[in-house]
Amino acid sequence: MTPGARPMLRLERKDKDSHMTADRIGAIVVGGGLAGTTAARDLAHAGVRTVLVEARDRLGGRTSTQTIAGREVDTGGVYFHWFQSAIWREVTRYELPVVESALLTAARYLVGDADGVAAISPEEFDERQRRALSAFWGDPGYPAALPRPFAPQTDPRLAKLDAMSIEDRFRELGLDAEDERVLRAAFSDYGRPDDTSLGWLLQRMSNAIWSNEAYNALFAVYRLRDGMASLLEAMRHDGGFEVRLSSPVTAIERDDRGATVTLRDGSQLTAPVVVVATPVNVWRSIEFTPALDGPHAAATREGVTIPDVSSMVLHVRGVSEPVVMLSSFGDQPFEIMVTYTLLDDGQLLQAFSVSGRVTCADGHDRIAEALREVLPEAELVDVVGHDWPTDPFALGGWGSLRPGQLTRFIDVLDRPVGPLYFAGADIAPQFSGLLTGAIESGARAARRARLGLTGRTPDGAGGPR
Ligand SMILES: Cc1cc2nc3c(=O)[nH]c(=O)nc-3n(C[C@H](O)[C@H](O)[C@H](O)COP(=O)(O)OP(=O)(O)OC[C@H]3O[C@@H](n4cnc5c(N)ncnc54)[C@H](O)[C@@H]3O)c2cc1C
């Protein structure tokens, strides 16, 4: 079929039950990360014939399981906690083994800034971080502005905090210098402190019930023993939906009867509903007709992730004990390093260059040099990883919102636009930017799309209130 030709599989609205029949596509899901795979599985389980089209040759998107030193390791999204109910439900449903990370048990802690990297005892790190975090969110106005963490647009006072940056809050506080050094290092995964929304960070803290322990637990307590690929695999086998890999979508055209999706090879698929589960940053590389406008256009133009992150797992010798290194944003080649697994001949170290000062494309020698800047005794044996910003199907790393973006985008971008149902961690009302947010968002989009198929308007748009 030539691009633009009338599709064969168009479904007439009057044929309300035809999404249940075998020969017609009831729903198309664009993008097979956690959000899209969840949506496709849920739609298929509801009896809707569902086709998932994925640009890469694998499912998983910004999760990525690679092999190094004979081990499966994750170089994309990896950590979660059982209080993140959406992901935990999947992990328990498929009985996937989990392992604890070294973050909370490592005996050796290092904190970096522009002057270098210095050792600190875990007890001192914990005490300083605890004190600094409590001061950071200690304004009694904050919980009042976020009375319902799962529905961030509940109180208009949040807009004022969303207009502020993390740096603004540091300036207001005037913390003890050492406490601030520790907190800046702990916050490095948000990217530039002067370009990250304070309101959005506070929503993260409210998602962690304003508790230091729960906030730390959000990031690095549990991971899947066999990698995130094992979860995607389980969902796919359980799903009953059709998967088309290596099928980048170039255009999505909607009309009053549904939407037509054009693939790079020119072929087209049509269905009454389409779940768009690509990263927000990627929407700008897909031709939407009619064009996306308003907040959707603004979000993809501006980007809603930290722009530069290279993630790696390094096989190193010379460092035999579990180690945690955190550095303030941009001050060291790697901002985050955490022991992944101890080996007989050294260890696997998870490393994130959040500012992109060192990338996988730089090659072994530059990465080895960067590693020695942070851990002088470390010898690099091997490395696997991924540069997310230059990946055309990600165009950025994990979700992180700039000042003003929470108010304009969250609980807004996931509202249906005609037959299009947007999903993804980037736009999840709760736990945005995280694995669990992707699953929650995918499940919700599937339900809304199902309601759309039966001609009903999703009543609960915006989620629990
Ligand atoms: C390095 C890194 C570390 C992270 N660590 C953590 C962590 O420890 N804990 C945590 O909770 N979260 C973490 N995250 C965040 C988490 O991984 C993501 O938020 C989540 O995986 C996103 O899922 P998603 O389905 O919304 O999007 P994605 O995973 O990006 O899925 C979107 C899919 O759409 C596909 N696609 C793109 N363009 C097209 C197209 N044109 N046509 C068809 N398909 C297309 C992509 O290939 C992809 O498969 C991390 C992210 C990164 C990058």
The ligand as an ORCA input file, in Angstrom:
! r2SCAN-3c Opt
* xyz 0 1
  C      19.696      5.331     32.016
  C      18.343      5.282     32.661
  C      18.225      4.837     33.959
  C      16.972      4.813     34.575
  N      16.873      4.320     35.845
  C      15.645      4.179     36.411
  C      15.502      3.533     37.649
  O      16.475      3.042     38.228
  N      14.250      3.429     38.186
  C      13.153      3.916     37.546
  O      12.050      3.792     38.083
  N      13.254      4.521     36.332
  C      14.474      4.638     35.747
  N      14.594      5.188     34.501
  C      13.371      5.657     33.830
  C      12.601      4.518     33.165
  O      13.474      3.612     32.568
  C      11.698      5.096     32.088
  O      10.945      6.158     32.629
  C      10.714      4.073     31.541
  O      11.370      2.884     31.192
  C      10.035      4.675     30.322
  O       9.082      3.759     29.836
  P       8.095      4.226     28.669
  O       7.420      3.013     28.185
  O       7.289      5.375     29.109
  O       9.075      4.818     27.531
  P      10.189      4.063     26.711
  O      10.808      2.994     27.521
  O      11.093      5.090     26.153
  O       9.376      3.341     25.546
  C       8.996      4.012     24.379
  C       9.111      3.060     23.219
  O       8.725      3.738     22.022
  C       9.582      3.297     20.991
  N       9.564      4.276     19.914
  C      10.139      5.491     19.873
  N       9.893      6.084     18.710
  C       9.126      5.232     18.002
  C       8.553      5.288     16.719
  N       8.695      6.347     15.924
  N       7.828      4.231     16.290
  C       7.652      3.132     17.082
  N       8.192      3.030     18.303
  C       8.912      4.075     18.769
  C      10.925      3.201     21.671
  O      11.837      2.430     20.927
  C      10.536      2.577     22.999
  O      10.564      1.181     22.956
  C      15.831      5.248     33.874
  C      15.955      5.686     32.553
  C      17.191      5.698     31.948
  C      17.303      6.178     30.518
*
